[in-house]
Amino acid sequence: MKRSSTTPIHTVSDIAQSRLAGQLAARVLRMLVPHVRAGVSTNELDRLCHDYIVDELGCIPANIGYHGYTKTICASVNHVVCHGIPSDREVLKDGDIVNVDVALIKDGWFGDTSRMYVVGEPRAQARRLVRTAYEAMRAGIQAVRPGATLGDVGHAIESVARRERFTVVQEYCGHGIGQIYHDTPDVLNYGVPGQGLKLEPGMIFTIEPMLNAGKAATRELSDGWTVITNDKSLSAQWEHMVCVTETGYEVLTAWPEGTGDYPAI
């Protein structure tokens, strides 16, 4: 389906459908927690997610066939920013950090979310980057309310990254979502307060900052998908689906088990 010409305002029924899809996607990432360990290939993680989505949840893996993509998840390890293609050759090792991005379709509605996993004992900088990226996402989400702007959201994200002296990837961003996977609006991870689209109740979009430990520049590999940091520095990303409510926001992909050691949103 083509992107909407204007940002959709979803009904209460629409939001319920989107919430269900988001909750199911979040369950996939929870399922994966004990499996992300040293010695496991990213292709094995992909297989686990595929089978869980299809056999346990009765949903459709949204990424398979999307613009020719052949896998269920994107698995982005260490200096891979996003869109890492799962492979039998890529085996996780102690100290790795990995983003797993999953999307599914439930009754025509998309659920899309990602989370960072740490393998064993990563270096201090890696842990700080992962946590800062989470806090940047959290700050962006907490800026969502009726009358606020996407510039407010982007500024909140960027401010957290700059505070910790990390950089924000600018080529990739959040997006509207509902019955269209990547819909209007684009949700940038940087911005000027008060500028951009004014938020209204019923809008649904993802917030998904990507932060680099080094410079912000990225490049796409010859496979047409994998994006890495140009300087091979570490990168981290988190993603939640968010709905604008009458009084603020609702996270549609909240973790079923709670946020654990991470601050609540």
Secondary structure, DSSP 8 states (H G I E B T S, - for coil): ----SS-----HHHHHHHHHHHHHHHHHHHHHGGG--TT-BHHHHHHHHHHIIIIIS--EESSTTGGG---SEEEEETTEEE-----SS-B--TT-EEEEEEEEEETTEEEEEEEEEE-S---HHHHHHHHHHHHHHHHHHHT--TT-BHHHHHHHHHHHHHHTT-EE--S--EEE-SSSSSEEEEE-SS--TT-S-B--TT-EEEE--EEESS-S-EEE-TTSS-EEETT---EEE-BEEEEE-SSSEEETT--TT--TTS---
